[in-house]
Amino acid sequence: MAVEERTRTRQGAETVFVDRFCDGIIGPSTESLGPVRDGGHIVANTAPGCWGPMITPAIKGGHEVTLPVAVEGAEVGDAVAIHIRDISVTSIATASGNDRFVEGRFNGDPYCAKVCASCGAEDEATVVQGIGPDSVRCAVCGEPAAPFAFTNGYTIAFDDEWGVGVTVGREQAEAFAQDAYVAAALPEHSIQNPILLFAPHDLVGVATRLRPFMGQLGTTPGVDLPDSHNAGDFGAFLLGAPHARAVTPDELAERTDGHMDIDAVRAGAIVVAPVKVPGAGIYLGDMHAMQGDGEIAGHTCDVSGTVTLQVEVVKGLELDGPLILPLAEDLPLLARPLSPDERSRAAEVAARHGVEVEESLPISVVGTGPDLNSAVDNGLARAAALLEMTVPEVKNRATITGAIEIGRAPGVVQVTFLAPASRLARRGLEQLVRTHYGIPA
């Protein structure tokens, strides 16, 4: 194709830069940017995901994610492979911890239906007065507005290379609170109240290492959802809810599980996400500095940062939820491809018993649900549908060539195992997986 013809026919941009955010609702009604070309890049400056938006009633969905970016050529029924090229933390400190709800300041769901306990304003604007748990106040009546408080919280500072972090004491926590917006490195268009304002300091002197990843990365759901509820566990809270953001089971099935909180979603990994609206609508946010499997405290260290993605349309894949191709080192031991020596020994055993060694490749299927058992069932069913095999076969494969890993309690898991290369080829995924893990045909 001549350069002039290629220029005329290609409508998508090579790179789309994103520094604006949703109001907490993600879906078909959300403003979309782009399109970016198939094979192009998205570069985003993201805002912290959980605690800041949780104490900011004007953010309606519990998180603050980027505006979605349309991908040229992505149609409903396709999928998009999202290659995570880089994730870099920019906050110098953050705060987090286990939460409790503050009764009277929400209608059924403190994440997405905030109400001022004093004047009754919904999704109210707020002002900041001083620091501490009562610093965020209703702009209408002046009363404390945050629907969450800490049961046990901490403030953590990072080294200059963002390699390690240490929780600090009261004096330093309050110093960060006084300069919270700068310490959090909040993007210009973020409207959240930084959680550093609360200056929690129950844990002091605890050291850990950073391994940043994206808690939110995916495609726009087929119905409008609170961004933190675009998953089967948090989404279940919307069924029969007393507020205006309630959904039906059929509507919840239009989710895309962009809110995974899976620590494998880090630089070098690939997320393959379903397309449920024209253009796919890639969005991201909720960068975590680190997290143990399960995010058992309910929250981890949410930070600002910059992210570079490359997108690739996979035509006709028709996924229900996301797949992940983790880094090889993040795969469970049994799901890692056999070494040449292991494969040679396996071939000897196979020949001795009159069979051939199956050509298989790693795949990780995300499952979500109201609880972990439901999430496992969902992941198994999705894997079976993807590979056109029975659920009992998937169970066997995940048991002897993989693992069930917990992304987030109460209900996000990875069903990871070695899948037949021939089945992946049928779905147009074989070459993507081989290239990612450097496995020749």
C-alpha positions in Angstrom: 0.0 0.0 0.0 1.4 3.4 -0.9 2.1 5.9 1.8 -0.5 8.3 0.4 -3.2 5.6 0.4 -2.4 4.4 3.9 -2.6 8.0 5.1 -6.1 8.4 3.5 -7.6 5.2 4.8 -6.3 5.2 8.4 -8.5 7.3 10.6 -7.1 6.4 14.0 -4.3 8.3 15.7 -0.9 6.7 16.4 -1.0 7.8 20.0 -3.9 9.1 22.1 -2.9 11.0 25.3 -5.4 10.8 28.2 -5.4 13.1 31.3 -9.2 13.5 31.8 -11.5 11.3 34.0 -15.0 10.0 34.2 -17.4 11.2 36.9 -17.4 7.6 38.2 -19.8 6.1 35.7 -18.5 4.1 32.8 -20.6 2.9 29.9 -22.2 3.8 26.5 -23.1 7.3 27.8 -19.5 8.1 28.8 -17.6 10.6 26.6 -15.0 8.7 24.5 -11.7 9.9 23.1 -9.8 8.7 20.0 -10.0 6.6 18.0 -6.5 5.2 18.3 -5.4 3.0 15.4 -5.3 -0.8 15.6 -1.7 -1.2 16.8 -1.4 2.3 18.2 -0.7 3.5 21.7 -2.6 5.1 24.6 -0.6 7.1 27.1 -2.4 8.1 30.3 -1.8 10.0 33.5 -3.9 8.1 36.0 -5.3 9.2 39.4 -5.5 7.1 42.6 -8.5 4.7 42.5 -10.0 3.9 45.8 -9.7 5.9 49.0 -9.6 9.4 47.3 -12.7 8.8 45.2 -14.4 7.0 48.2 -14.2 10.3 50.2 -15.3 12.4 47.3 -19.1 12.2 46.9 -19.0 14.1 43.5 -17.3 11.0 42.0 -20.3 8.8 41.5 -18.7 5.4 41.0 -16.2 4.8 43.8 -13.1 5.2 41.5 -11.7 7.9 39.2 -10.8 6.2 35.9 -9.8 7.8 32.6 -12.2 8.6 29.8 -12.3 5.6 27.5 -10.4 5.6 24.2 -12.1 4.1 21.1 -10.0 1.6 19.0 -10.3 1.8 15.2 -11.9 -1.3 13.8 -13.0 -2.8 17.1 -16.6 -4.0 16.8 -19.0 -5.7 19.3 -18.0 -9.3 19.3 -14.3 -8.7 18.9 -11.7 -8.4 21.6 -8.8 -6.1 22.1 -5.3 -7.3 23.3 -4.0 -4.5 25.5 -0.2 -4.7 25.8 1.0 -3.0 28.9 4.3 -1.3 27.9 5.0 0.7 31.0 3.6 1.6 34.4 5.4 4.3 36.4 4.4 5.6 39.9 4.5 9.4 40.3 3.1 9.8 43.9 5.8 10.2 46.6 3.4 9.0 49.3 -0.1 7.6 49.8 -2.4 6.5 52.6 -4.7 3.4 52.9 -6.1 0.8 55.2 -9.0 -1.3 56.2 -12.3 0.6 56.1 -15.6 1.0 57.9 -18.8 2.6 56.6 -20.1 5.8 58.2 -23.8 5.3 58.6 -26.2 8.0 57.3 -23.8 9.2 54.6 -25.0 6.8 51.8 -28.1 5.2 50.4 -27.4 1.4 50.4 -23.9 1.6 48.9 -21.2 4.0 50.2 -19.2 3.7 47.0 -21.8 4.9 44.5 -24.7 6.4 46.3 -23.3 9.0 48.7 -25.7 11.3 50.6 -25.0 14.1 53.1 -26.3 13.0 56.5 -27.1 16.6 57.4 -28.7 18.2 54.4 -29.5 15.2 52.2 -27.6 16.4 49.2 -26.6 13.5 46.9 -23.3 13.1 45.1 -22.5 16.4 46.8 -19.7 18.8 46.1 -17.2 19.0 49.0 -14.7 21.4 50.4 -11.5 20.6 52.4 -11.0 22.2 55.8 -7.8 21.3 57.6 -6.7 17.7 57.9 -7.9 14.5 59.5 -11.0 12.3 59.2 -13.5 15.3 59.2 -11.5 17.5 56.8 -13.8 16.6 53.8 -17.1 18.6 54.3 -20.3 19.1 52.3 -20.1 22.3 50.3 -23.8 22.9 50.9 -24.0 22.6 54.7 -20.4 22.3 55.9 -20.9 19.0 57.8 -18.4 16.1 57.5 -19.1 14.2 54.3 -16.9 11.1 53.9 -18.9 7.9 54.0 -15.8 5.9 54.9 -13.3 5.9 57.9 -10.3 3.8 58.8 -10.4 0.9 61.3 -6.6 0.6 60.8 -4.8 2.9 58.5 -1.4 3.9 57.4 0.6 6.5 55.5 3.4 5.2 53.4 6.3 7.1 51.8 8.4 5.9 48.8 12.1 6.1 48.0 13.3 8.2 45.1 13.4 5.2 42.7 9.9 4.0 43.7 11.5 0.6 44.7 10.5 0.4 48.4 8.1 2.1 50.8 8.0 2.6 54.6 4.9 3.5 56.7 5.5 6.7 58.7 4.5 8.1 62.1 2.0 10.8 63.0 4.3 13.8 62.5 5.2 12.9 59.0 1.7 11.7 58.1 0.4 15.1 59.1 3.1 16.8 57.1 2.1 14.8 54.0 -1.6 15.8 54.8 -0.7 19.5 54.7 0.7 19.0 51.2 -1.5 16.2 50.1 -2.2 17.2 46.5 1.5 17.5 45.7 2.5 14.3 47.6 -0.2 12.4 45.8 0.9 13.9 42.4 -2.8 14.3 41.5 -3.3 14.9 37.8 -4.5 18.3 36.8 -8.1 17.2 36.0 -8.6 14.9 39.0 -11.3 16.1 41.3 -10.8 13.7 44.2 -9.9 14.6 47.7 -6.5 12.9 48.3 -6.7 10.4 51.1 -3.4 11.7 52.5 -5.6 14.4 54.1 -6.8 11.9 56.7 -3.2 11.3 57.9 -3.7 7.7 59.2 -0.7 6.3 61.2 -1.6 3.1 62.9 1.2 1.2 61.2 4.6 2.7 61.7 8.0 1.5 60.3 6.6 -1.3 58.1 8.8 -1.7 55.0 7.7 -3.3 51.8 8.7 -3.3 48.1 6.8 -1.7 45.2 5.5 -3.7 42.2 3.0 -1.4 40.5 0.0 -2.7 38.5 -3.4 -1.5 37.3 -6.4 -2.3 39.4 -8.6 -1.1 36.6 -7.8 -1.9 32.9 -10.3 -3.0 30.4 -13.1 -2.1 28.0 -16.3 -0.1 28.4 -19.3 -2.2 29.6 -22.5 -2.5 27.5 -24.5 -0.6 30.1 -23.6 2.4 32.4 -22.1 1.1 35.6 -20.3 2.7 38.6 -16.7 2.2 37.6 -15.7 0.3 40.8 -18.7 -2.1 40.2 -17.6 -3.2 36.7 -17.0 -6.7 38.1 -19.1 -9.6 39.3 -18.4 -9.1 43.0 -19.0 -5.4 43.4 -21.5 -5.5 40.6 -23.7 -7.9 42.6 -24.3 -5.0 45.1 -26.2 -3.2 42.3 -28.9 -6.0 42.0 -32.0 -4.8 43.7 -30.2 -1.8 45.2 -32.3 1.1 46.6 -30.5 3.8 44.6 -30.7 5.0 41.0 -27.6 3.0 39.9 -29.3 -0.4 40.5 -29.2 -2.9 37.6 -30.9 -6.1 36.5 -29.1 -9.4 36.2 -29.2 -9.0 32.4 -27.7 -5.6 32.6 -24.9 -6.8 34.9 -24.1 -9.5 32.3 -23.0 -6.6 30.1 -20.0 -5.9 32.5 -16.5 -6.3 31.2 -14.8 -6.9 34.5 -12.4 -4.0 34.0 -12.0 -3.8 37.8 -9.9 -6.8 38.5 -7.3 -5.8 41.1 -5.1 -8.7 39.8 -1.4 -8.0 40.5 -0.4 -9.8 37.3 -1.8 -6.8 35.3 1.6 -5.1 35.3 4.2 -3.9 32.8 5.0 -6.6 30.3 1.6 -8.4 30.6 -1.2 -8.5 28.1 -4.9 -8.2 28.9 -7.3 -9.5 26.3 -10.7 -7.7 26.9 -14.1 -8.2 25.3 -15.7 -5.5 23.0 -19.2 -4.8 24.2 -19.6 -1.3 22.7 -18.5 0.0 19.3 -14.8 1.0 19.5 -14.2 -1.0 22.7 -13.5 2.0 24.8 -10.2 1.2 26.6 -10.1 2.8 30.1 -7.8 2.5 33.0 -7.0 3.7 36.5 -6.6 2.5 40.1 -2.9 2.1 39.9 -1.6 0.1 43.0 1.9 0.5 44.2 1.8 -3.1 45.5 -0.7 -5.8 46.6 -0.7 -9.3 48.0 -3.1 -11.7 46.4 -6.7 -11.2 47.6 -6.3 -7.5 48.6 -7.6 -8.8 51.9 -7.6 -5.5 53.6 -10.1 -4.3 51.0 -7.7 -1.6 49.8 -4.0 -1.2 49.0 -1.6 1.7 48.2 -3.4 3.7 45.5 -1.1 6.0 43.6 -1.0 8.4 40.6 1.2 7.4 37.7 1.8 7.2 34.0 0.9 4.3 31.8 1.7 3.3 28.2 -0.5 0.8 26.4 -0.5 -0.7 22.9 -3.7 -2.0 21.5 -4.4 -4.8 19.0 -7.8 -5.9 17.7 -8.6 -9.6 17.8 -11.5 -10.1 15.4 -14.5 -12.3 16.2 -13.2 -13.6 19.6 -16.5 -13.0 21.5 -15.2 -13.1 25.0 -17.5 -12.8 28.0 -14.7 -11.5 30.3 -11.0 -10.8 30.2 -8.0 -13.1 29.6 -4.6 -12.3 31.0 -1.2 -13.3 29.6 0.9 -12.7 32.7 4.7 -12.3 32.6 6.3 -15.8 32.6 7.6 -15.3 36.1 4.0 -14.5 37.3 2.6 -17.8 36.1 1.9 -20.5 38.6 4.7 -23.1 38.6 2.6 -25.8 36.9 1.4 -23.4 34.2 4.9 -22.4 33.0 5.9 -23.9 29.7 8.2 -26.9 30.0 11.9 -26.3 29.5 13.6 -28.1 26.6 15.0 -30.7 29.0 11.6 -31.2 30.7 9.9 -31.6 27.3 12.5 -34.1 26.1 11.9 -36.2 29.2 8.1 -35.9 28.8 8.5 -37.1 25.2 10.4 -40.1 26.4 7.7 -41.0 28.8 5.0 -40.4 26.2 6.8 -42.7 23.7 7.2 -45.4 26.3 3.4 -45.5 26.7 2.3 -44.9 23.1 1.1 -41.3 23.2 2.3 -37.9 22.0 2.9 -34.9 24.2 0.3 -32.3 23.6 1.4 -28.9 22.4 0.0 -26.5 25.1 0.4 -22.8 26.0 -0.4 -20.8 29.1 -3.7 -18.9 29.4 -5.3 -17.1 32.4 -9.1 -16.6 32.4 -10.6 -14.1 34.8 -13.7 -15.1 36.7 -15.8 -12.9 38.9 -18.9 -13.4 41.1 -20.5 -12.4 44.4 -18.1 -14.8 46.3 -15.0 -16.8 45.5 -16.9 -20.0 44.8 -19.1 -18.2 42.3 -16.0 -16.5 40.8 -14.3 -19.8 40.3 -17.4 -21.3 38.6 -17.6 -18.2 36.3 -13.9 -18.5 35.4 -14.2 -22.3 34.7 -17.3 -21.7 32.5 -15.6 -18.9 30.6 -12.5 -21.1 30.0 -14.6 -24.0 28.8 -16.5 -21.7 26.4 -13.3 -20.2 25.1 -11.7 -23.5 24.4 -14.8 -25.5 23.4 -14.3 -28.1 26.2 -16.2 -29.2 29.2 -15.9 -27.6 32.6 -14.7 -30.9 34.1 -11.8 -31.0 31.6 -10.9 -27.4 32.5 -11.0 -28.4 36.2 -8.5 -31.2 35.5 -6.2 -29.0 33.4 -6.2 -26.3 36.1 -5.4 -28.9 38.7 -2.4 -30.6 37.0 -1.1 -27.8 34.8 -2.1 -24.6 36.6 -3.8 -23.1 39.6 -6.8 -21.0 40.7 -5.4 -17.7 42.0 -7.3 -15.1 44.0 -7.2 -11.6 42.6 -9.5 -9.9 45.0 -11.8 -11.1 47.8 -14.7 -11.4 47.7 -14.9 -12.6 44.1 -12.2 -12.2 41.5 -10.0 -15.1 40.4 -7.7 -16.3 37.7 -8.2 -19.7 36.2 -4.6 -20.4 34.8 -3.5 -23.5 33.0 -1.8 -24.9 29.9 -4.3 -24.9 27.1 -4.1 -26.9 23.9 -2.4 -24.8 21.2 -4.8 -26.2 18.6 -7.8 -24.8 20.6 -6.1 -21.4 21.0 -5.4 -21.4 17.2 -9.2 -21.9 16.5 -9.9 -18.7 18.5 -7.1 -16.6 16.9 -5.0 -16.5 20.0 -2.2 -19.0 19.4 0.3 -16.6 17.8 -0.4 -13.9 20.4 0.5 -16.4 23.2 3.5 -17.8 21.4 4.9 -14.4 20.7 4.3 -13.2 24.3 6.2 -16.2 25.8 8.7 -16.6 23.1 7.6 -20.1 22.2 8.2 -21.1 18.5 5.7 -23.0 16.5 
